[in-house]
């Protein structure tokens, strides 16, 4: 796959690592589409839930908070997966464990089947695939992330898929990046990581001595960062200017 010599490339990098959710796979669009379908299927408004937009917004805030707790080791995987809809419906005093379990299982099975990608994801992967070995490092659960990759047509672009579940550590823990380097037989000084999340992707990769590209579509000029990424892009197609 590594068909070009280093001297033929624009950059010094030998291996490129990507985040998956929010960077290549359009998590927001796929998740919102699934939640909207479930909202209408179960007629949640008749049970006391707010309008779909508020329902989805409330879920996203709660889910983000739970993932933050999970990354910090404050809750485990099962707590994250099995309590989010219970906590969500409790906001509107809806107590129905069967409904919560049903929607949770449907969400987990339907959402990964969605195929919306971040704009220019396929274009940039097509550009990179014959120039570099490219890999995935993701905090998502193995079976879910593999389903996303297969269904959305992304799997064949990557030589290795490293999930935090398999590595035993969650980004931003540098050990998940070190596990990825070992598995891909790559070195930190000639590898680079591309992701959307400042804490987990930029700081995490930097702690492992790996350069970073912060994919930040909503980039604000005066954003404050404790550690600066090596590159900041708003559109994945900008990676052509780096590699």
DRENZANU-236470 format. One line per field, with one value per residue: residue number from 0; x, y, z of N, C-alpha, C, O, CB in turn. Coordinates in pm, whole numbers, plus 50000, padded with zeros to 5 digits. Glycine has a CB too. Example, Ala and Ser with C-alpha at 12.3 -4.5 7.8 and 13.67 -1.06 7.14 Angstrom:
BEGIN
resi = (0 1)
nxx = (51319 51285)
nyy = (49431 49775)
nzz = (50780 50708)
caxx = (51230 51367)
cayy = (49550 49894)
cazz = (50780 50714)
cxx = (51320 51290)
cyy = (49670 50003)
czz = (50780 50787)
oxx = (51424 51341)
oyy = (49668 50114)
ozz = (50846 50804)
cbxx = (51131 51408)
cbyy = (49553 49940)
cbzz = (50905 50572)
! end
This chain:
BEGIN
resi = (0 1 2 3 4 5 6 7 8 9 10 11 12 13 14 15 16 17 18 19 20 21 22 23 24 25 26 27 28 29 30 31 32 33 34 35 36 37 38 39 40 41 42 43 44 45 46 47 48 49 50 51 52 53 54 55 56 57 58 59 60 61 62 63 64 65 66 67 68 69 70 71 72 73 74 75 76 77 78 79 80 81 82 83 84 85 86 87 88 89 90 91 92 93 94 95 96 97 98 99 100 101 102 103 104 105 106 107 108 109 110 111 112 113 114 115 116 117 118 119 120 121 122 123 124 125 126 127 128 129 130 131 132 133 134 135 136 137 138 139 140 141 142 143 144 145 146 147 148 149 150 151 152 153 154 155 156 157 158 159 160 161 162 163 164 165 166 167 168 169 170 171 172 173 174 175 176 177 178 179 180 181 182 183 184 185 186 187 188 189 190 191 192 193 194 195 196 197 198 199 200 201 202 203 204 205 206 207 208 209 210 211 212 213 214 215 216 217 218 219 220 221 222 223 224 225 226 227 228 229 230 231 232 233 234 235 236 237 238 239 240 241 242)
nxx = (50082 50203 50312 50465 50783 50938 51064 50916 50692 50485 50512 50674 50564 50491 50287 49936 49683 49339 49061 48727 48432 48258 48467 48518 48293 47968 47856 47665 47457 47376 47302 47099 46910 46835 46732 46515 46353 46291 46161 45921 45824 45765 45586 45650 45588 45326 45361 45465 45710 45918 45906 46053 46309 46397 46397 46600 46819 46840 46906 47159 47316 47305 47418 47676 47774 47772 47957 48184 48215 48260 48505 48665 48671 48469 48226 48116 48113 47862 47695 47701 47576 47329 47186 47134 46895 46709 46778 46734 46454 46364 46387 46151 45977 45901 45857 45941 46064 46071 46020 46245 46454 46390 46408 46675 46808 46718 46826 47102 47128 47029 47145 47430 47401 47350 47464 47571 47837 48113 48156 48356 48496 48530 48660 48907 49017 49043 49240 49454 49500 49677 49910 49992 50005 49704 49513 49274 49195 48984 48747 48513 48285 48381 48215 48019 48163 48289 48068 47976 48192 48193 47930 47925 48111 48379 48569 48764 48962 49144 49430 49463 49244 49200 49048 48946 48839 48958 49226 49235 49243 49125 49111 49181 49410 49746 49827 49656 49722 49990 49958 49845 50056 50236 50094 50072 50329 50466 50617 50621 50730 50710 50445 50099 49801 49455 49176 48860 48814 48930 49043 49053 49169 49367 49523 49555 49699 49927 50038 50137 50345 50286 50221 49951 49639 49389 49067 48835 48553 48393 48567 48690 48845 48966 48985 49093 49370 49540 49744 49880 49764 49941 49838 49543 49229 48934 48791 48797 48919 49127 49343 49495 49674 49858 49955)
nyy = (49879 50116 50292 50507 50663 50815 51054 51141 51253 51515 51552 51453 51236 50893 50725 50756 50832 50817 50954 50827 50874 51177 51275 51128 50956 51070 51143 51308 51361 51098 50996 51176 51135 50872 50899 51067 50902 50702 50852 50922 50668 50557 50736 50948 51204 51190 51072 51258 51364 51631 51839 51703 51828 51940 51714 51560 51733 51736 51470 51459 51630 51498 51249 51328 51413 51171 51023 51171 51114 50840 50832 50936 50734 50717 50593 50273 50078 49946 50097 50340 50269 50162 50336 50583 50649 50606 50807 51023 51019 51052 51321 51426 51308 51054 50727 50429 50141 49929 50058 50229 50041 49919 50129 50194 49959 49959 50198 50145 49942 50044 50300 50260 50157 50360 50578 50830 51046 51261 51560 51523 51304 51050 51137 51236 51012 50844 50986 50960 50686 50535 50651 50652 50431 50402 50434 50361 50503 50470 50560 50426 50143 49811 49634 49807 50012 49872 49792 50041 50116 49914 49935 50196 50199 50244 50069 49936 50120 50125 49998 49909 49882 50027 49998 50152 49976 49730 49796 49853 50094 50433 50705 51028 50888 50816 50562 50422 50524 50451 50176 50155 50241 50033 49813 49878 49888 50131 50458 50721 50970 50988 50972 51077 51216 51252 51425 51533 51613 51816 51756 51466 51390 51580 51656 51400 51257 51417 51378 51128 51178 51218 51391 51619 51678 51903 51865 52092 52205 52416 52614 52877 53189 53297 53090 52926 52727 52496 52333 52356 52221 52062 52120 52287 52231 52304 52166 51840 51808 51981 51844 51763 51963 51920 51660)
nzz = (50000 50067 49844 49758 49782 50072 50005 49795 49893 50031 50302 50614 50729 50800 50874 50901 51126 51198 51376 51422 51475 51425 51282 51046 51013 51023 51305 51440 51249 51183 51432 51512 51313 51367 51630 51581 51425 51613 51804 51676 51611 51861 51956 52138 52219 52306 52547 52709 52644 52516 52213 51909 51843 52086 52243 52118 52149 52428 52475 52349 52507 52756 52684 52608 52854 52996 52846 52902 53173 53146 53004 53202 53382 53567 53538 53414 53104 53073 53237 53105 52861 52936 53097 52989 52849 53048 53231 53063 53005 53261 53305 53223 53383 53302 53356 53258 53227 53043 52799 52791 52776 52535 52345 52382 52291 52026 51933 51955 51769 51528 51472 51406 51152 50982 50721 50674 50603 50700 50511 50222 50316 50186 49956 50053 50170 49950 49818 49997 50030 49863 49917 50182 50468 50637 50936 51201 51516 51778 52031 52047 52089 51998 51831 51743 51612 51406 51260 51167 51003 50806 50693 50594 50396 50455 50554 50392 50345 50549 50719 50980 51259 51560 51859 52164 52341 52274 52310 52577 52700 52715 52490 52623 52714 52686 52640 52470 52224 52214 52206 51956 51794 51837 51736 51466 51391 51385 51441 51686 51609 51336 51277 51256 51389 51330 51432 51579 51840 52096 52352 52372 52127 52028 52261 52366 52161 52147 52401 52366 52204 51939 51640 51556 51386 51415 51345 51291 51219 51306 51372 51568 51565 51797 51979 52274 52342 52536 52448 52134 51830 51557 51310 51195 51063 50870 50687 50558 50312 50310 50401 50190 50151 50342 50320)
caxx = (50000 50292 50372 50553 50896 50922 51111 50818 50577 50492 50538 50767 50488 50489 50159 49829 49577 49215 48946 48613 48311 48268 48580 48486 48153 47891 47784 47548 47349 47328 47235 46975 46815 46786 46649 46391 46273 46243 46066 45792 45777 45710 45491 45699 45521 45204 45399 45513 45839 45905 45915 46172 46436 46437 46426 46731 46918 46856 46980 47298 47384 47319 47511 47810 47813 47801 48084 48290 48232 48318 48647 48735 48666 48370 48122 48162 48047 47721 47624 47685 47483 47198 47116 47116 46755 46641 46805 46672 46310 46338 46378 46010 45901 45852 45919 45897 46188 46060 46037 46385 46536 46358 46467 46820 46850 46694 46924 47232 47128 46994 47236 47552 47370 47340 47583 47613 47978 48157 48188 48488 48564 48571 48755 49041 49069 49087 49365 49561 49513 49793 50027 50028 49922 49614 49456 49173 49197 48853 48699 48386 48283 48431 48114 47949 48250 48309 47945 47979 48294 48149 47809 47948 48210 48508 48660 48875 49066 49231 49509 49438 49141 49232 48944 48987 48794 49060 49353 49225 49254 49045 49166 49315 49520 49847 49853 49583 49803 50109 49915 49826 50189 50292 50018 50097 50474 50499 50686 50547 50785 50672 50302 50015 49664 49355 49053 48782 48799 49056 49101 49084 49248 49487 49605 49589 49808 50049 50096 50209 50451 50239 50168 49805 49558 49259 48959 48746 48468 48339 48683 48679 48981 49024 48974 49211 49416 49658 49844 49841 49786 50034 49758 49400 49155 48789 48736 48891 48992 49248 49454 49578 49779 49954 50016)
cayy = (50000 50231 50285 50619 50684 50932 51174 51182 51306 51653 51555 51356 51134 50759 50663 50850 50776 50896 50929 50786 50953 51323 51309 51064 50914 51186 51095 51391 51338 50961 50982 51255 51068 50756 50945 51119 50786 50636 50944 50910 50530 50530 50843 50994 51328 51155 51026 51372 51414 51756 51829 51627 51901 51951 51577 51522 51819 51689 51344 51486 51686 51391 51149 51386 51412 51033 50984 51237 51032 50713 50855 50963 50616 50735 50493 50170 50070 49908 50211 50435 50222 50119 50434 50715 50678 50616 50942 51118 51023 51100 51467 51462 51223 50936 50609 50311 50068 49851 50153 50272 49930 49897 50238 50181 49852 50002 50302 50081 49857 50120 50411 50221 50121 50483 50589 50968 51073 51400 51601 51497 51191 50952 51200 51247 50877 50800 51057 50915 50541 50481 50730 50622 50341 50481 50353 50422 50488 50518 50526 50356 50000 49740 49584 49923 50083 49789 49801 50172 50114 49827 49985 50324 50183 50298 49968 49897 50223 50122 49878 49863 49950 50012 50051 50163 49853 49629 49843 49854 50231 50530 50839 51073 50812 50797 50419 50372 50564 50366 50044 50167 50245 49898 49724 49916 49892 50269 50537 50844 51089 50999 50945 51194 51177 51349 51408 51655 51646 51875 51684 51325 51370 51664 51637 51259 51219 51490 51311 51010 51224 51211 51517 51614 51769 51925 51888 52181 52276 52538 52684 53019 53243 53326 52976 52909 52590 52479 52275 52381 52111 52097 52177 52303 52234 52311 52074 51730 51820 52059 51753 51756 52064 51870 51533)
cazz = (50000 50078 49711 49729 49871 50159 49936 49696 49962 50079 50445 50669 50799 50742 50909 50935 51209 51201 51461 51339 51498 51414 51194 50917 51021 51070 51422 51471 51153 51195 51560 51512 51225 51441 51742 51526 51386 51735 51868 51609 51620 51994 51990 52267 52259 52379 52681 52786 52596 52442 52068 51868 51850 52227 52286 52066 52214 52566 52468 52313 52624 52854 52633 52616 52995 53034 52783 52978 53293 53106 52974 53329 53466 53673 53514 53321 52975 53087 53293 52996 52758 52985 53181 52929 52819 53177 53281 52971 53026 53397 53299 53199 53476 53233 53415 53182 53203 52919 52688 52789 52727 52394 52266 52391 52201 51888 51899 51938 51650 51407 51444 51333 51014 50904 50636 50648 50632 50699 50375 50164 50380 50086 49865 50110 50190 49817 49791 50087 50046 49793 49955 50320 50547 50722 51042 51287 51662 51819 52164 52038 52116 51880 51738 51687 51520 51287 51180 51100 50898 50697 50629 50527 50290 50497 50607 50304 50339 50667 50743 51116 51337 51701 51945 52304 52407 52251 52365 52722 52748 52642 52464 52582 52773 52582 52618 52353 52108 52214 52160 51811 51732 51843 51647 51326 51370 51347 51543 51714 51546 51194 51268 51281 51424 51285 51507 51601 51981 52141 52466 52346 52005 52021 52381 52377 52069 52185 52517 52316 52116 51801 51587 51545 51305 51478 51250 51366 51122 51366 51426 51603 51559 51928 52068 52358 52354 52621 52359 51997 51734 51450 51202 51218 50937 50880 50588 50540 50186 50339 50429 50069 50163 50441 50277)
cxx = (50086 50374 50468 50667 50874 50962 51011 50698 50597 50539 50635 50696 50487 50357 50060 49721 49458 49130 48832 48493 48340 48382 48560 48339 48073 47799 47657 47431 47290 47251 47101 46869 46752 46692 46515 46297 46212 46140 45927 45736 45708 45615 45526 45633 45396 45234 45453 45649 45817 45912 46047 46304 46486 46472 46566 46841 46945 46935 47129 47376 47408 47422 47655 47861 47850 47931 48202 48319 48299 48467 48728 48732 48565 48253 48178 48076 47897 47638 47598 47574 47341 47122 47082 46970 46670 46656 46737 46523 46274 46326 46233 45917 45832 45927 45861 46022 46185 46082 46183 46475 46515 46423 46619 46870 46829 46796 47060 47240 47106 47099 47363 47527 47358 47471 47624 47758 48003 48192 48335 48564 48616 48677 48896 49100 49116 49222 49481 49594 49633 49921 50080 49949 49832 49536 49351 49210 49067 48818 48570 48400 48308 48320 48039 48035 48276 48186 47942 48074 48250 48031 47833 48054 48348 48613 48783 48986 49174 49303 49481 49328 49173 49121 48997 48949 48899 49193 49353 49237 49170 49127 49106 49433 49621 49869 49772 49657 49929 50076 49897 49960 50251 50223 50049 50244 50519 50564 50614 50599 50754 50526 50224 49872 49567 49224 48987 48783 48932 49121 49144 49179 49377 49577 49648 49705 49937 50117 50173 50320 50416 50185 50017 49752 49424 49158 48849 48662 48412 48448 48655 48821 49045 49009 49104 49245 49541 49775 49796 49862 49886 49963 49613 49332 49006 48720 48841 48974 49119 49368 49545 49693 49888 50028 50036)
cyy = (50126 50242 50398 50627 50811 51061 51226 51252 51451 51657 51448 51238 51002 50687 50772 50775 50872 50856 50887 50878 51103 51367 51252 51026 51024 51145 51175 51361 51198 50939 51054 51190 50948 50798 50998 51005 50718 50722 50926 50768 50503 50640 50906 51124 51298 51107 51139 51424 51544 51733 51763 51701 51911 51814 51535 51604 51773 51558 51371 51542 51578 51288 51200 51384 51270 50984 51049 51158 50898 50727 50876 50844 50624 50639 50390 50167 50041 50023 50316 50392 50203 50223 50564 50746 50682 50756 51047 51131 51072 51252 51513 51369 51107 50815 50485 50234 49988 49940 50197 50164 49908 50003 50230 50075 49891 50106 50238 49996 49936 50225 50370 50183 50243 50510 50732 50987 51223 51438 51578 51383 51092 51011 51202 51109 50817 50861 50997 50767 50481 50557 50694 50503 50427 50386 50432 50399 50550 50474 50445 50208 49922 49702 49698 49991 50002 49791 49931 50169 50030 49888 50112 50318 50234 50189 49944 50001 50202 49989 49821 49948 49923 50078 50056 50037 49743 49667 49840 49991 50322 50654 50935 51000 50779 50650 50362 50408 50479 50225 50043 50170 50105 49805 49752 49920 50029 50341 50669 50964 51099 50958 51072 51147 51289 51324 51540 51702 51696 51792 51543 51305 51450 51641 51491 51218 51291 51426 51186 51049 51221 51346 51504 51715 51782 51959 51964 52263 52407 52624 52832 53073 53258 53211 52957 52761 52587 52427 52297 52256 52156 52163 52189 52312 52245 52211 51966 51743 51901 51970 51735 51856 52019 51749 51530)
czz = (50000 49951 49679 49828 49954 50088 49835 49760 50002 50224 50487 50733 50723 50768 50949 51012 51211 51321 51368 51357 51497 51321 51055 50911 51089 51185 51447 51379 51169 51325 51561 51424 51296 51553 51693 51487 51508 51808 51808 51619 51753 52044 52125 52313 52341 52520 52768 52747 52519 52291 52028 51882 51993 52283 52244 52131 52357 52570 52442 52431 52729 52810 52640 52760 53040 52971 52854 53106 53261 53076 53100 53425 53577 53658 53416 53195 52988 53144 53186 52901 52810 53066 53109 52897 52947 53233 53193 52999 53165 53400 53282 53278 53404 53289 53347 53142 53074 52798 52677 52733 52577 52307 52268 52293 52055 51845 51870 51812 51521 51372 51368 51188 50923 50833 50602 50691 50635 50555 50339 50232 50277 49994 49924 50136 50057 49782 49871 50074 49976 49825 50094 50372 50638 50814 51119 51434 51712 51960 52161 52068 51988 51782 51671 51582 51393 51198 51102 50981 50778 50621 50548 50419 50325 50526 50521 50293 50445 50683 50881 51180 51484 51782 52088 52381 52393 52314 52518 52783 52659 52611 52567 52646 52663 52550 52502 52225 52099 52168 52009 51738 51728 51742 51500 51291 51320 51465 51564 51636 51397 51171 51300 51301 51389 51360 51539 51745 52039 52251 52429 52229 52003 52141 52394 52288 52105 52306 52480 52220 51969 51758 51564 51444 51376 51370 51324 51270 51175 51427 51447 51620 51697 52027 52145 52370 52440 52538 52216 51912 51629 51333 51249 51082 50965 50788 50564 50413 50204 50371 50307 50076 50261 50389 50126)
oxx = (50049 50491 50545 50648 50801 50900 51020 50612 50709 50601 50674 50761 50482 50319 50093 49674 49475 49127 48840 48456 48436 48392 48584 48269 48106 47681 47551 47319 47168 47147 47001 46751 46632 46585 46412 46177 46095 46044 45828 45615 45605 45569 45442 45623 45363 45144 45482 45700 45710 45923 46144 46402 46605 46566 46643 46946 47060 47019 47215 47492 47517 47505 47746 47978 47948 48007 48308 48435 48382 48547 48846 48783 48571 48187 48275 47980 47814 47524 47490 47487 47244 47005 47007 46926 46570 46558 46690 46471 46166 46261 46197 45799 45720 46048 45750 46080 46286 46153 46238 46563 46609 46485 46684 46966 46912 46848 47126 47348 47159 47139 47400 47622 47356 47578 47705 47797 47926 48251 48425 48684 48733 48774 48993 49222 49216 49308 49592 49707 49688 50026 50200 49838 49882 49500 49340 49251 49043 48855 48524 48510 48262 48328 48002 47986 48284 48197 47908 48040 48267 48033 47768 48086 48428 48732 48894 49092 49284 49245 49475 49321 49173 49103 49081 49019 48926 49265 49459 49241 49148 49203 48986 49546 49587 49923 49814 49656 49971 50156 49928 49975 50310 50289 50051 50282 50598 50566 50554 50521 50770 50488 50277 49827 49594 49168 49049 48756 49034 49240 49259 49262 49485 49695 49763 49799 50045 50239 50262 50383 50505 50111 49963 49811 49354 49163 48779 48695 48387 48425 48604 48905 49164 49019 49212 49159 49635 49889 49684 49966 49912 50019 49568 49373 48957 48604 48960 49087 49209 49482 49661 49798 49997 50148 50086)
oyy = (50229 50205 50387 50598 50901 51165 51342 51305 51502 51756 51362 51148 50999 50598 50867 50670 50993 50740 50910 50951 51149 51485 51322 51059 51066 51117 51117 51339 51182 50873 50999 51191 50924 50739 50976 51010 50681 50671 50917 50750 50435 50638 50915 51149 51372 51101 51118 51517 51565 51618 51766 51643 51892 51800 51481 51550 51773 51538 51311 51504 51568 51245 51124 51355 51250 50911 50988 51137 50849 50643 50840 50853 50546 50607 50416 50243 50105 50043 50373 50472 50225 50202 50646 50860 50754 50818 51149 51241 51128 51307 51624 51352 51068 50804 50441 50259 49981 49903 50202 50192 49882 49971 50257 50100 49860 50101 50273 49979 49899 50238 50438 50177 50230 50469 50753 50949 51302 51358 51609 51367 51054 50944 51174 51091 50745 50796 50984 50727 50382 50530 50704 50476 50517 50275 50554 50289 50669 50364 50400 50153 49961 49735 49688 50023 50059 49791 49932 50215 50071 49894 50133 50419 50263 50217 49932 49973 50257 49882 49699 50069 49808 50199 49975 49997 49671 49582 49828 50005 50293 50702 50923 51047 50720 50617 50264 50332 50439 50161 49945 50108 50065 49728 49659 49950 50041 50289 50724 51051 51205 50916 51164 51051 51406 51215 51646 51819 51627 51761 51505 51214 51395 51609 51462 51152 51232 51421 51142 50961 51220 51410 51394 51821 51682 52066 51908 52378 52499 52698 52902 53009 53233 53233 52971 52679 52664 52470 52261 52192 52276 52249 52112 52390 52200 52175 51996 51693 51891 52017 51696 51836 52076 51736 51430)
ozz = (49943 49949 49584 49946 49913 50109 49793 49690 50007 50265 50407 50785 50600 50692 51019 50970 51224 51362 51247 51265 51559 51287 50956 50815 51200 51166 51473 51425 51168 51326 51606 51459 51286 51570 51757 51513 51507 51865 51880 51634 51758 52158 52214 52433 52434 52604 52886 52808 52462 52247 52105 51928 52019 52361 52324 52166 52401 52657 52506 52453 52785 52890 52674 52784 53111 53035 52867 53141 53336 53118 53106 53537 53673 53757 53345 53181 52923 53103 53176 52866 52737 53099 53162 52915 52953 53277 53243 53014 53186 53490 53321 53247 53438 53271 53376 53036 53003 52704 52567 52651 52503 52205 52167 52220 51970 51733 51772 51755 51416 51256 51273 51109 50801 50880 50511 50801 50580 50483 50416 50209 50280 49958 49854 50126 50053 49724 49820 50104 50025 49767 50119 50325 50706 50776 51105 51472 51690 52003 52266 52072 51881 51664 51554 51473 51284 51076 50984 50872 50663 50498 50446 50357 50236 50523 50573 50237 50433 50664 50898 51160 51527 51776 52127 52475 52489 52366 52580 52906 52542 52695 52595 52634 52560 52445 52441 52128 51990 52100 51941 51632 51627 51673 51418 51178 51227 51577 51471 51598 51337 51061 51363 51239 51415 51352 51529 51771 52031 52244 52452 52231 51979 52125 52428 52333 52095 52312 52552 52160 51883 51833 51554 51421 51397 51309 51409 51241 51097 51523 51360 51683 51713 52148 52089 52403 52420 52556 52182 51921 51613 51265 51333 50997 51069 50810 50552 50406 50121 50369 50322 50014 50262 50410 50072)
cbxx = (49907 50384 50264 50474 51028 51005 51242 50771 50547 50355 50409 50856 50346 50604 50177 49770 49628 49135 48908 48574 48247 48287 48712 48575 48138 47809 47874 47585 47400 47445 47324 47003 46884 46903 46722 46419 46358 46360 46113 45804 45895 45824 45346 45848 45485 45128 45503 45516 45910 46014 45903 46156 46419 46324 46321 46735 46871 46719 46922 47305 47302 47184 47476 47810 47698 47686 48084 48250 48097 48245 48663 48675 48799 48319 47992 48160 48113 47707 47703 47817 47533 47214 47200 47197 46699 46698 46956 46696 46250 46449 46464 45977 45798 45872 45896 45811 46216 45923 45946 46431 46504 46207 46420 46862 46773 46551 46936 47264 47022 46859 47276 47617 47241 47302 47559 47520 48068 48278 48155 48571 48470 48451 48710 49037 48962 48982 49350 49522 49390 49768 49991 50005 50010 49515 49566 49031 49325 48747 48678 48326 48149 48503 48015 47913 48383 48343 47821 48020 48426 48109 47703 47985 48164 48490 48586 48823 49004 49152 49657 49567 48996 49371 48814 48923 48660 49078 49384 49330 49402 48919 49136 49327 49468 49978 49822 49438 49840 50172 49784 49744 50282 50280 49868 50035 50516 50372 50833 50552 50934 50764 50261 50024 49653 49333 49078 48641 48749 49033 49001 48958 49165 49448 49528 49470 49769 50015 49988 50111 50572 50131 50240 49741 49539 49267 48905 48828 48354 48235 48801 48594 48980 48961 48938 49189 49443 49627 49867 49921 49652 50109 49767 49369 49186 48741 48699 48816 48903 49223 49400 49493 49720 49883 49927)
cbyy = (50001 50219 50283 50749 50693 50916 51145 51062 51224 51721 51540 51421 51182 50678 50559 50917 50748 50877 51056 50643 50915 51384 51258 50940 50778 51249 51101 51538 51357 50863 51034 51396 51023 50676 51053 51208 50686 50603 51091 50951 50433 50514 50788 51015 51412 51047 50917 51337 51308 51855 51969 51585 52041 52016 51478 51540 51964 51669 51253 51583 51801 51324 51113 51530 51467 50943 51024 51383 51008 50658 50975 51084 50592 50879 50558 50032 49962 49785 50273 50450 50092 49999 50466 50726 50573 50511 50968 51074 50886 51054 51522 51454 51306 50948 50605 50352 49976 49782 50275 50310 49800 49896 50375 50145 49723 50059 50406 49996 49751 50187 50478 50107 50042 50602 50515 51069 51005 51421 51748 51622 51120 50905 51342 51328 50788 50837 51206 50945 50475 50482 50877 50744 50239 50566 50303 50364 50559 50471 50652 50374 49958 49615 49494 50023 50117 49646 49790 50283 50059 49688 50012 50428 50253 50383 49839 49868 50361 50151 49909 49868 49900 50075 49967 50287 49806 49606 49983 49768 50277 50567 50886 51216 50681 50860 50342 50429 50715 50363 50002 50293 50341 49841 49738 50050 49783 50346 50562 50876 51092 50911 50831 51297 51143 51339 51332 51633 51524 52017 51678 51249 51406 51813 51682 51175 51251 51636 51277 50915 51144 51101 51555 51639 51717 52039 51753 52274 52188 52503 52666 53040 53378 53450 52849 52972 52528 52383 52123 52499 52067 51974 52089 52430 52109 52452 52149 51599 51883 52153 51617 51783 52197 51836 51415)
cbzz = (50121 50203 49609 49730 49791 50285 49868 49617 50082 50067 50522 50771 50824 50797 51025 50806 51354 51070 51548 51372 51631 51553 51254 50895 51099 50955 51544 51462 51011 51187 51672 51464 51093 51498 51821 51404 51307 51828 51852 51462 51601 52093 51993 52259 52135 52303 52669 52927 52507 52485 52002 51726 51791 52311 52229 51914 52213 52632 52357 52195 52685 52878 52488 52562 53084 52992 52633 53014 53362 52983 52882 53397 53523 53673 53458 53389 52889 53176 53410 52919 52701 53068 53301 52803 52722 53278 53288 52826 53003 53492 53185 53048 53551 53077 53569 53055 53320 52911 52708 52930 52805 52372 52319 52534 52232 51874 52015 52059 51663 51425 51573 51402 51010 50995 50509 50721 50527 50794 50356 50171 50478 50003 49831 50240 50254 49709 49824 50228 49997 49644 49952 50409 50633 50635 51136 51256 51729 51722 52245 51901 52180 51924 51812 51799 51588 51328 51271 51199 50952 50751 50734 50627 50170 50619 50625 50168 50354 50791 50727 51200 51299 51735 51937 52370 52348 52101 52316 52779 52751 52722 52316 52612 52841 52625 52743 52350 52117 52353 52229 51778 51809 51985 51671 51298 51269 51300 51505 51862 51566 51108 51364 51165 51574 51130 51633 51559 52061 52191 52580 52321 51885 52012 52507 52344 51924 52216 52617 52248 52138 51785 51455 51680 51155 51586 51190 51459 51080 51473 51333 51735 51490 51984 51990 52498 52215 52737 52389 51940 51668 51402 51072 51307 50851 50848 50454 50539 50079 50454 50473 49944 50208 50572 50320)
! end
